[in-house]
Amino acid sequence: MTTTPASNSPDSSRDPKALYGGKGSRRITVRDIAAAKARGEKWPMLTAYDAMTASVFDEAGIPVLLVGDSMGNCHLGYESTVPVTMDEIAVLSAAVVRGTKRALIVADLPFGSYQEGPVQALRNATRLIKETGASAVKLEGGERSAEQIKLLVDAGIPVMAHVGLTPQSVNAFGGYPVQGRGEEAAAQLMRDAKAVQDAGAFSVVLELVPAELAAEVTRTLHIPTVGIGAGAECDAQVLVWTDMAGMTPGRLPRFVKQYAQLREVLGGAARAFAEDVVDGAYPAEEHAFH
């Protein structure tokens, strides 16, 4: 008797309207995200920075892909997200869009591209939407970014907000501490979350927030919360794909779960190739032309 290997495809028994595992082939939209919140559906989000990787995640059924400024750390070799430019975000966002058919693509607004105010935010968000084909943008900040979010939404640009630990503020934070601990800090985080909702954001990322506070925010808001280091009660969860797949070297944040060890696999493949070349085993006759 033979056994059938487990499929990498989404579970066909899921609700056909589900973000993950659904049967639709068109692009996911922000209306689908809102409907998932109403259904109580949890959904996954991953980062992506190139067409090939994005196509893998799209085929796997990941409904939302974030072209995050995390590319600075894990793709471009910077020490933080701060140096990432609009040009870099634009090039990689366009690549991710080209590599996908169904996922909602969210492009990050990098540091310095919206902090001056709503007009600067609209100019740069408009560029990303027009040049890349992304369906939405993401920006950091709660109450301080509410005016930017409102203008973008009023102009027809969907916005994913980001509160809690905001990596673009690493120099102000002095690192990457958990946010929202203590009564005053928790109250401020709740105000930030309500402010971005009231400004029109279609969802909000909660990063490095105590699980109990994130659960309270999720219950309070009518827009979905996307957790990263924010416990299990958020509506969605996001990970940087290189962390998730075991490509990132060194110590990882506590909230990361590795689902593969691709760094080890890729390194092994490179060493095997090198040894074949040195030993004269590659290319073999079947790889040659005559």
C-alpha positions in Angstrom: 0.0 0.0 0.0 1.3 3.4 -0.9 0.8 6.7 0.9 0.1 10.0 -0.7 2.6 12.7 0.4 1.2 15.7 2.2 0.1 18.5 -0.2 1.7 22.0 0.0 -1.6 23.4 -1.2 -4.2 25.0 1.1 -6.8 22.7 2.6 -9.5 22.3 0.0 -12.1 21.7 2.8 -11.8 25.3 3.9 -14.5 28.0 3.3 -14.2 29.0 -0.4 -14.2 32.6 0.8 -11.3 32.1 3.2 -8.3 34.2 2.7 -6.1 31.2 3.2 -7.4 28.0 1.6 -10.1 29.8 -0.4 -10.9 28.9 -4.0 -10.8 32.4 -5.5 -8.2 33.3 -8.1 -8.5 37.1 -8.2 -6.4 39.5 -6.2 -7.3 39.7 -2.5 -8.6 43.2 -1.7 -9.1 45.2 1.5 -12.8 44.3 1.4 -11.8 40.6 1.7 -9.6 41.5 4.7 -12.6 43.3 6.4 -14.9 40.3 5.6 -12.4 37.9 7.3 -12.5 40.0 10.5 -16.3 39.8 10.4 -16.1 36.0 10.0 -13.5 35.7 12.8 -11.0 34.1 10.4 -7.3 34.2 11.2 -4.9 34.6 8.3 -1.2 34.6 7.6 1.1 37.3 6.2 4.7 37.1 5.1 7.3 39.5 3.8 8.6 39.2 0.3 11.3 41.1 -1.6 11.6 39.4 -5.0 9.4 37.8 -7.7 10.6 34.2 -7.3 10.1 34.0 -3.5 6.8 35.9 -3.8 5.6 33.4 -6.4 6.3 30.5 -4.0 4.3 32.2 -1.2 1.5 33.1 -3.6 1.3 29.5 -4.8 1.3 28.4 -1.2 -1.9 30.5 -0.6 -0.5 33.3 1.6 -3.1 36.0 1.1 -1.1 39.1 2.0 2.5 39.8 1.2 4.3 42.8 2.7 7.3 44.3 0.9 8.6 45.5 4.2 11.5 47.8 4.9 12.8 44.8 6.8 14.5 44.3 3.4 17.1 46.6 4.9 18.2 44.0 7.4 17.6 40.7 5.6 18.0 41.6 1.9 20.1 44.7 1.4 22.7 44.2 4.2 21.9 47.3 6.3 22.0 47.2 10.1 18.5 48.5 10.4 15.5 49.6 8.3 16.4 53.3 8.5 18.6 53.5 5.4 16.0 51.9 3.0 15.0 54.3 0.2 11.9 54.9 -1.8 13.8 53.7 -4.9 14.6 50.4 -3.2 11.1 49.8 -2.0 9.7 50.7 -5.5 11.9 48.3 -7.4 11.3 45.3 -5.1 7.6 46.0 -4.7 7.2 45.9 -8.5 9.1 42.6 -8.6 6.8 41.1 -5.9 3.7 42.2 -7.8 5.0 40.7 -11.0 5.7 37.4 -9.2 2.1 37.0 -7.8 -1.4 36.6 -9.0 -3.6 36.4 -5.9 -1.9 37.9 -2.9 -2.7 41.4 -1.7 0.6 43.3 -2.0 1.4 45.9 0.7 4.4 48.2 0.1 6.2 49.8 3.1 6.7 53.6 3.2 10.3 53.8 4.3 11.7 56.1 7.0 11.7 59.8 5.9 9.0 59.3 3.2 6.0 60.4 5.2 7.2 62.0 8.5 7.1 65.6 7.1 3.4 65.4 6.9 0.3 64.3 4.9 1.4 65.9 1.6 4.8 64.1 1.5 3.0 60.9 2.5 0.5 61.2 -0.3 3.2 62.0 -2.9 5.3 58.9 -2.0 2.4 56.6 -1.5 1.0 57.6 -4.8 4.3 56.8 -6.4 4.4 53.3 -4.9 0.8 52.5 -6.0 1.4 53.9 -9.6 4.8 52.5 -10.2 4.7 49.1 -8.6 1.1 47.9 -8.9 0.9 47.3 -5.1 -2.6 47.5 -3.7 -1.8 49.2 -0.4 0.9 50.9 1.6 2.1 50.5 5.2 3.4 53.2 7.5 4.4 53.4 11.1 3.0 55.4 14.0 -0.3 55.9 15.7 -1.7 59.3 16.7 1.3 61.0 15.1 0.6 59.5 11.7 -3.2 59.8 11.8 -3.3 62.8 9.5 -1.2 61.1 6.9 -3.4 58.0 7.0 -6.5 60.0 6.6 -5.3 61.9 3.5 -4.1 58.7 1.9 -7.4 56.9 2.5 -9.4 59.9 1.3 -7.3 59.8 -1.9 -8.1 56.1 -2.4 -5.0 54.5 -1.1 -5.5 51.7 1.4 -3.3 51.9 4.4 -2.0 49.3 6.8 -0.9 51.0 10.0 1.8 49.8 12.4 2.0 50.6 16.1 3.8 49.2 19.1 7.5 48.6 18.3 8.1 50.6 15.2 11.5 49.7 13.8 12.0 52.9 12.0 12.2 54.6 15.4 15.1 52.2 16.6 17.3 55.2 17.4 14.7 56.8 19.6 13.8 53.6 21.3 17.5 52.7 21.8 16.8 49.2 20.6 13.8 46.9 20.2 12.0 46.9 23.5 8.5 45.5 24.1 5.9 48.3 23.9 2.8 48.9 26.0 4.0 47.6 29.4 2.5 49.5 32.2 -0.8 51.3 32.6 0.2 54.6 30.8 2.0 52.9 28.0 -0.9 50.5 27.4 -3.3 53.4 27.3 -1.2 55.2 24.7 -1.0 52.1 22.6 -4.8 51.7 22.7 -5.1 55.4 21.7 -2.7 54.9 18.8 -4.7 51.8 17.6 -8.0 53.7 17.8 -6.5 56.7 16.0 -5.3 54.8 13.0 -8.7 53.0 12.8 -10.5 56.3 13.0 -8.2 57.7 10.3 -9.3 54.9 7.9 -6.6 52.2 8.1 -7.9 48.9 6.9 -5.7 47.0 9.4 -3.0 47.6 12.0 0.3 45.7 12.8 0.9 45.3 16.5 4.6 44.6 17.0 6.2 43.5 20.3 3.1 44.1 22.4 2.2 42.1 25.5 -0.3 39.4 24.5 -3.0 40.5 26.9 -2.9 44.1 25.6 -2.9 42.9 22.0 -5.9 40.8 22.7 -7.7 43.8 24.2 -6.9 45.9 21.2 -8.1 43.1 18.8 -11.4 42.9 20.7 -11.8 46.7 20.7 -11.1 47.4 17.0 -13.3 46.6 14.1 -10.3 46.4 11.7 -8.0 43.4 11.8 -4.9 43.3 13.9 -1.7 41.7 12.5 0.5 40.4 15.3 4.3 40.0 15.3 5.4 39.3 18.8 1.9 40.2 20.1 0.4 36.9 21.1 -2.1 34.5 19.6 -5.3 36.6 19.8 -4.5 38.9 16.9 -6.6 38.4 13.8 -3.5 37.7 11.7 0.2 36.9 12.1 3.2 38.1 10.1 6.8 37.0 10.1 9.8 38.1 8.1 10.2 35.2 5.6 13.9 34.8 6.2 13.3 34.3 9.9 10.4 31.9 9.3 12.3 29.8 6.8 15.6 29.6 8.7 17.7 31.8 6.4 18.5 34.4 9.1 21.8 33.7 11.0 22.4 34.3 14.6 20.0 34.8 17.5 16.4 35.4 16.5 13.6 37.2 18.4 11.6 35.1 20.9 8.5 35.4 18.8 10.0 33.7 15.7 9.2 30.1 14.9 11.4 28.5 12.2 9.5 26.3 9.8 12.6 25.2 7.8 16.4 25.5 7.8 16.9 26.9 4.3 20.3 28.4 5.2 21.6 25.0 5.9 20.0 23.5 2.8 21.3 26.2 0.5 24.8 26.1 2.0 24.8 22.3 1.5 23.8 22.7 -2.1 26.5 25.3 -2.7 29.2 23.1 -1.2 28.0 20.1 -3.2 28.2 22.1 -6.4 31.7 23.4 -5.5 33.0 19.9 -4.8 31.6 18.5 -8.1 33.4 21.3 -9.9 36.7 20.8 -8.1 36.5 17.0 -8.6 35.6 17.3 -12.3 32.2 15.6 -11.7 30.3 18.6 -13.0 29.5 19.2 -15.8 29.1 15.6 -16.8 28.4 14.3 -20.3 24.6 14.8 -19.9 25.2 18.5 -19.3 27.3 19.1 -22.4 26.4 20.1 -26.0 27.9 18.5 -29.1 
